[in-house]
Amino acid sequence: MNTRRDFLQKMGASALMLQLSSVITFANTPNQIEQPYDGKVLRVAIMGLGGYATRVAEAMKACTKAKLVGVISGTPSKVKDWQMKYKIAEKNCYNYDTFDQVKNNPDIDAIYVITPNALHHSHVIRVAKAGKHVICEKPMALNTKEGQEMIDACKKAKVRLLVGYRMHFEPQTLEVIRMRNAGDFGKIMFFQGQCGFKIGDPKQWRLNKALAGGGSMMDIGIYAINGARYMVGEEPVWVTAQETKTNPAIFKEGVDETIQFQLGFPSGAVASCLSSYNINHLDRFYVSGDKGFAEMQPSTGYGPIKGRTHKGELTQPITTHQTTQMDKMATIIFEDDKPVVPVDGEEGLKDLRIIEAIYQAVKTGEKVKLTA
């Protein structure tokens, strides 16, 4: 006759075997335990403590190769808040008048410039002169002249200039590029890029031409430009474009509301794109070849990115874009890593050249040829 003691002993033995089985299974599963990173860590100060800077700072908490160590802001209260929240040393805090002194601070390797577009040029050049590597949000500058001056300043100072192209490290995006390079789509014939949302506060700097340099094109249209280039795998040779403006009270002179633009590539592939500050639910890329296709929707939002091809759904891991970006940028700076899609100043300059051509095409109504 089974006693309560027998039952408990059997249950205890079963539980022990289950635990041992779990341990053995875990021990024999590859890549379950990653070795801690013990290499050089990129120590970063963020300049401009707005909404996107906060997103970057939060994402950097999970970085293994990059660390937030400093801040630069013209608002003292923000500096104090960030000091407490991210445990930033007083000696690593600067304002826009004093940040040139960072040249004497060996505890900061790089500065991430996340200020309004019109300030990128002067801020990046000052950071370069201080001898620090620069990460600059896109668009890199207001025009190609500024962009080239920024590149030249960083080369002269022998520091890196990287642009915050977070999508260049996103796993599903990289899988589409890999498939294209492998010939899975065949000859690329067509790309479509749609980027848009209804802008909020009409008083924000993004609707101020002096600070933004334009409107939707500078902010989100650049995603379609950049996406066309990395998904087609070529540089465009001509541009046509048309602007629609329905609310000139908000979208004043020089601030574009909606622009449709078309790109032509050397192979004969064409792209049809839309950038808008007045149309919601636009975040889609589509590329078509004579053997297959890829669609990404959402394509450039903060996540999760979702993609599919003629072979089925993409199943690459979902990542926090800015975490991956900052870790990868650390390897670019310290190890001279070469990303699949570049994120250097020359890459940023290519997009600026196309943006200038788009604005010219809007103004003239003519096809604008692009030269390298």
Secondary structure, DSSP 8 states (H G I E B T S, - for coil): ---HHHHHHHHHHHHHHHHHHHHHHHHTSTTSS-----S--EEEEEE--SHHHHHHHHHHTT-SSEEEEEEE-S-HHHHHHHHHHHT--GGGEE-TTTGGGGGG-TT--EEEE-S-HHHHHHHHHHHHHTT-EEEE-SS--SSHHHHHHHHHHHHHHT--EEE--GGGG-HHHHHHHHHHHTTTT-SEEEEEEEEE-----TTSGGG-HHHHSSSHIIIIIHHHHHHHHHHHTS---EEEEEEE-S-TTTS-TT--SEEEEEEE-TTS-EEEEEEESS-SSEEEEEEEESS-EEEESSSSSSS---EEETTEE-------HHHHHHHHHHHHHHH----SS--BHHHHHHHHHHHHHHHHHHHH-S-EE---
